[in-house]
Amino acid sequence: MTRIQEFIRDENGATAMEYGIAALLISVVAIMSMGQTGEEVNNLYTDVEGAVGTVADNQ
């Protein structure tokens, strides 16, 4: 029974697991924010393209 108790109390690797989970969460947030930023930039270029096309058509 003492080996099982030692195994349960052993915290070697717990820190690595915590760092892994933190890195995973940071990655997910970064990917989501980059996707949103990409959509906003695409919308901006689409608006600029439309404005340039309108000015070009009026001349």
N, C-alpha and C positions, 0 to 999 in steps of 0.2 A: 504494500500500500504506500510505502514511503516514496517509491519511484514515481508513482502516479502523482502524488502530491508535489514532488519536486518538478515534474513536468508541467503541472498546472501553474506553479509559481514562477517558473522560468520565463523571463521576459526578454531573452535574447531574440532579436528579430522583430519585436513589437515596434521598435522605433523605425525600422526599415519599412514595415507595413504602414505605419502612420505617414511616413514621407511619401510612400507610393500612392496612398489615397489622396494626400494633399496635392501631389503632382497631377494626378488624374483629374481632380476637380478644377485645378487651375487650367489645365488643357481644355477641358470642356467649356469653361467660361470664355477662354481666349478664342476658341473656334467659333462659338456662337456670336461673339462680338465682332469678329472679323467678317463673318457672313453678313451680319446686319450692316456693317460699314461698307462692304462691297455692294450691297443692294442700293445704299444711299448714294454712293459714287456713281453707279450705273444710272440711277435716276437723274443725277445732276448732269451727266453727259448727255442724256436723252433730252433734257430741257434745253441745254446749250445748243444741241444739234437742231432742235425745233426753232429756237430763236434765230439762229444763223440762217436757216432755211427760209424763214419768214422775211428776214431783211433782204436776203438775196432775191427772193421773189418780187419784192416791192421795188427793186431798182431796175 
